[in-house]
C-alpha cells in the first residue's frame, strides 16, 4: 500500500489548467435550517389528525370521550347545513375583530408615545408592565361589575389581552433602532413627522408584526372565555350549550374551529411579515 502524502506527490505538469490542480474542497455543511418545506405549516396538524384517526379506527380511543374524526366531520356538516355554525362563527369573528382593532390601536399608540419620549415611557411603561403581570381573564369579575355582562365587557376583555403584546414588542422594536439613524436624520434636518415615517415606523415594523402574532392568538384565547359568560351566541356559547347536553362532538367541532382560526390568522400575519420585510435576510428564509 502506498504511503505517499499529498505533499510528496509529483508536481503538476507545466501548462496544466488551474482547475485540474486545484485541490478538491470537502463539502461544506449547512448550519441553517435549510429551505422552507412546501406547506410545512400543515404537516404537524395532519400528523395529529392521522394519529387521531388511527387511534379511533383501532379502538384505542374511547368514542364517548373523543369521537372519531369522521364523526366530528359529520357533526360539522350538520351544523353547517342548519346554519348554526355560520351564525355562531360570524358573531365570534365580530367580537374578536373589534377587540383586535381596539387592542392593536391602543398598544401601537402607547408604544409610540413611550418609545419616542422619555417622559412618555416614565408615565406609560410602568402601568403597562403591571397590567402585563395580571392576566386579562383575571379582570373579568371586575369588568363585569363595571360594564355588565354584555358585548362591551367581552370586547374590552379581548382588547386588554391584545394590546399588551403589541405594546411590548413594538416598544422593544423602537428602543432597538440604531441611534446612528437618529443622528443621520438630525444631520439631514428631518422633521418630526418625517423622522417617524422614514426611520421609526420601518425600524419598529418587525417588532410590531411579532407582537401581532401574539396578539391574534391572545384574541382567540380571550374569546373562548368571554363567550361562556352569559352569551347567547358565538362558538364559545355553542360549546357551553353542548357541555350541558353532553354533546362531546359539538365541543370538539368548536375546538377545531378555534384552532383553525388561530392557525389561519397567524399564517396571515406571517405572510404580511414576509411581504413587508423582504429586506431582511434571516434563517426563516
C-alpha positions in Angstrom: 0.0 0.0 0.0 1.4 3.4 -0.9 2.0 5.8 1.9 2.7 8.8 -0.3 1.2 12.0 1.2 -0.2 14.9 -0.7 3.0 17.0 -0.3 5.0 14.1 -1.7 3.0 13.7 -4.9 4.6 14.6 -8.2 4.2 18.3 -9.2 1.6 19.0 -11.9 2.6 19.2 -15.5 3.6 22.6 -16.9 0.7 24.3 -18.6 -1.9 22.2 -16.8 -5.2 24.1 -16.3 -5.8 25.6 -12.9 -9.0 23.6 -12.3 -7.0 20.4 -12.7 -4.6 21.2 -10.0 -7.0 22.8 -7.6 -7.5 20.6 -4.5 -11.0 19.3 -4.1 -12.8 21.0 -1.2 -14.8 19.0 1.3 -18.5 19.7 1.1 -19.5 22.5 3.4 -22.1 21.6 6.0 -25.1 23.9 6.1 -25.7 25.2 9.6 -29.0 26.8 8.8 -32.4 25.1 8.9 -32.4 24.6 5.1 -35.0 25.6 2.6 -38.7 26.0 3.6 -40.8 22.9 3.3 -43.7 23.4 1.0 -46.9 23.6 3.1 -44.9 22.8 6.1 -47.4 24.6 8.3 -49.9 21.8 7.6 -47.7 18.8 8.3 -48.0 18.9 12.1 -51.8 19.2 12.1 -52.1 16.4 9.5 -50.0 14.1 11.6 -52.1 14.7 14.6 -55.2 14.0 12.5 -53.7 10.8 11.3 -52.8 9.7 14.8 -56.3 10.6 15.9 -57.9 8.6 13.0 -55.7 5.6 13.6 -56.4 5.5 17.3 -60.2 5.8 16.7 -60.1 3.2 13.9 -58.2 0.7 16.0 -60.4 1.2 19.0 -57.7 2.7 21.2 -59.6 5.9 21.8 -63.0 5.8 23.6 -65.6 7.3 21.3 -67.5 8.7 24.3 -64.5 10.8 25.4 -63.1 11.7 21.9 -65.3 10.8 18.9 -63.6 9.8 15.7 -62.6 12.4 13.1 -65.3 11.2 10.7 -67.9 11.6 13.4 -66.7 15.2 14.0 -66.9 15.9 10.3 -70.5 14.6 10.2 -71.4 16.8 13.1 -69.8 19.8 11.5 -71.7 19.2 8.3 -75.0 19.0 10.2 -74.2 22.3 11.9 -73.3 23.9 8.6 -76.5 22.6 6.9 -78.6 24.1 9.7 -76.8 27.4 9.5 -75.9 27.3 13.2 -72.1 27.1 12.7 -72.0 30.1 10.3 -74.1 32.2 12.7 -72.0 31.5 15.7 -68.8 32.0 13.7 -69.9 35.4 12.4 -70.7 36.5 16.0 -67.3 35.3 17.3 -65.5 36.8 14.4 -67.1 40.2 15.0 -66.1 40.2 18.7 -62.6 39.1 18.0 -62.1 41.7 15.2 -63.4 44.5 17.4 -61.2 43.5 20.3 -58.2 43.2 18.0 -58.8 46.6 16.4 -59.1 48.4 19.7 -56.3 46.5 21.3 -53.8 47.0 18.4 -54.7 50.7 18.2 -54.1 51.2 21.9 -50.9 49.1 22.0 -49.4 50.8 19.0 -50.3 54.4 20.2 -48.9 53.8 23.7 -45.8 52.1 22.3 -45.1 55.1 20.0 -45.6 57.6 22.9 -43.5 55.6 25.3 -40.8 54.7 22.7 -40.2 58.2 21.4 -40.4 60.1 24.7 -38.6 59.5 28.0 -41.4 61.3 29.8 -44.0 59.1 28.0 -42.0 56.0 29.0 -41.9 57.1 32.6 -45.7 57.6 32.6 -46.8 54.6 30.4 -44.4 51.8 30.7 -44.8 51.1 34.4 -48.6 50.7 34.3 -48.4 48.5 31.2 -45.8 46.2 32.9 -48.2 45.9 35.9 -51.0 45.0 33.5 -48.7 42.5 31.8 -48.3 40.7 35.1 -52.1 40.5 35.6 -53.8 38.0 33.3 -56.7 39.7 31.4 -59.0 36.9 32.3 -58.4 37.6 36.0 -60.0 41.0 35.3 -63.3 39.6 34.1 -65.1 39.8 37.5 -64.1 43.5 37.8 -65.1 44.2 34.2 -68.5 42.6 34.8 -69.1 44.9 37.7 -68.0 47.9 35.6 -69.6 47.2 32.2 -72.1 44.4 32.9 -72.3 41.1 31.0 -73.0 42.5 27.6 -70.8 42.9 24.4 -68.9 45.8 25.8 -67.3 43.7 28.5 -66.4 40.9 26.0 -64.8 43.3 23.6 -62.8 45.1 26.3 -61.5 41.8 27.7 -60.3 40.8 24.3 -58.7 44.2 23.7 -56.9 44.1 27.0 -55.4 40.7 26.1 -54.3 42.1 22.7 -52.7 45.4 23.5 -50.0 44.2 25.8 -48.1 42.0 23.3 -48.4 44.8 20.7 -47.1 47.4 23.1 -44.2 45.2 24.4 -42.8 44.1 21.0 -43.4 47.5 19.3 -41.8 49.4 22.2 -38.8 47.0 22.1 -38.6 47.5 18.3 -38.4 51.2 18.8 -35.8 51.0 21.5 -33.5 48.8 19.4 -33.4 51.2 16.4 -29.7 52.1 15.8 -29.0 55.5 17.2 -27.0 56.4 14.2 -30.2 56.6 12.1 -31.5 59.3 14.5 -28.2 61.1 14.2 -28.3 60.9 10.4 -31.9 62.2 10.5 -30.8 65.2 12.6 -27.9 65.8 10.2 -30.2 66.0 7.1 -32.7 68.0 9.2 -35.6 65.7 9.0 -38.8 66.9 10.7 -40.5 65.0 13.5 -43.2 63.5 11.2 -40.6 62.6 8.5 -38.4 61.0 11.1 -41.3 58.9 12.4 -42.3 58.0 8.8 -38.9 57.1 7.4 -37.0 55.9 10.4 -39.3 55.0 13.3 -42.0 53.1 11.6 -39.7 50.9 9.4 -37.5 50.2 12.4 -40.4 49.2 14.6 -42.2 47.1 12.0 -40.5 43.8 12.8 -41.3 44.1 16.4 -44.9 45.2 15.7 -45.5 42.2 13.4 -44.1 39.8 16.0 -46.5 41.4 18.5 -49.3 40.9 16.1 -48.7 37.2 16.0 -49.0 37.0 19.8 -52.0 39.4 19.7 -54.2 37.4 17.3 -53.6 34.3 19.5 -54.5 36.3 22.6 -57.7 37.5 20.9 -58.9 33.9 20.3 -57.9 32.8 23.8 -59.8 35.6 25.4 -62.8 35.0 23.1 -63.0 31.3 24.3 -63.6 32.5 27.8 -65.8 35.6 27.4 -68.2 33.7 25.1 -69.0 31.4 28.0 -70.1 34.3 30.2 -73.8 34.9 29.7 -73.5 34.8 25.9 -76.4 33.9 23.6 -74.4 33.3 20.5 -70.8 32.5 19.4 -68.6 29.4 19.2 -68.0 29.5 23.0 -71.7 29.6 23.7 -72.3 26.7 21.3 -69.6 24.7 23.2 -71.1 25.6 26.6 -74.5 24.6 25.5 -73.1 21.3 24.1 -71.5 20.7 27.5 -74.9 21.0 29.2 -76.3 18.3 26.9 -73.2 16.1 26.9 -72.6 16.6 23.1 -68.8 15.9 23.0 -68.8 16.0 19.2 -70.1 19.6 19.1 -67.5 20.6 21.7 -64.7 19.1 19.5 -66.1 21.0 16.5 -65.9 24.2 18.4 -62.3 23.5 19.5 -61.3 22.6 15.9 -62.9 25.9 14.7 -60.9 27.9 17.3 -57.7 26.0 16.3 -58.2 26.7 12.6 -59.0 30.4 13.2 -55.8 30.7 15.2 -53.7 28.9 12.6 -55.1 30.9 9.7 -54.8 34.3 11.4 -51.2 33.5 12.4 -50.4 32.4 8.8 -51.9 35.7 7.5 -49.6 37.7 9.8 -46.6 35.7 8.8 -47.5 36.3 5.1 -47.6 40.0 5.7 -44.3 39.8 7.6 -42.6 38.0 4.6 -44.0 40.5 2.1 -43.2 43.7 4.1 -39.8 42.6 5.5 -38.2 41.4 2.2 -35.1 43.4 3.1 -34.3 41.1 6.0 -32.2 38.0 5.5 -33.0 35.6 8.3 -33.0 31.9 8.9 -36.7 31.8 8.2 -35.9 32.2 4.5 
